[in-house]
Amino acid sequence: MSTSTAAETQLALVIVSWNSSGLLADSIGAFRASSAAGDASTEVIVVDNASDDDSAGTARSAGADTVITNPLN
């Protein structure tokens, strides 16, 4: 996994999520694998909009660099 500071990031992925727990780990993993194949430094940001399926927790477990939780969708 290639992570970096914001000043060094070559690719950033922002995912806006609402009850997407089942898709987040695969999406983040695919992005990391693809960017690693190109030797690109990355940052993953997930914005969770009041999910009730632990999307924020899943994003953290899957390696998101930043998880922002909003109280409303």
Residue pairs with C-beta under 8 A, 6 or more apart in sequence:
1 32
1 36
1 63
2 32
2 35
2 36
2 39
2 40
2 41
2 42
3 41
3 42
3 43
3 65
4 10
4 41
4 42
4 43
6 43
8 41
9 41
9 42
9 43
10 35
10 40
10 41
10 42
11 31
11 35
11 40
11 41
11 42
11 43
12 42
12 43
12 44
12 45
13 28
13 31
13 42
13 43
13 44
13 45
14 45
14 46
14 47
15 24
15 27
15 28
15 44
15 45
15 46
15 47
15 59
15 64
16 47
16 49
17 24
17 46
17 47
17 48
17 49
17 51
17 55
17 59
18 48
18 49
18 50
18 51
18 55
18 73
19 51
19 52
19 53
19 55
20 51
20 53
20 55
21 51
21 53
21 54
21 55
21 57
21 58
22 53
24 46
24 55
24 58
24 59
24 62
24 64
25 58
25 61
25 62
28 44
28 46
28 59
28 62
28 63
28 64
29 62
29 63
31 42
31 44
32 42
32 44
32 63
35 41
35 42
43 65
43 66
44 63
44 64
44 65
44 66
45 64
45 65
45 66
45 67
45 68
46 55
46 56
46 59
46 64
46 66
46 67
46 68
47 68
47 70
48 55
48 56
48 59
48 67
48 68
48 69
48 70
49 70
49 72
49 73
50 69
50 70
50 71
50 72
50 73
56 67
56 69
59 67
60 67
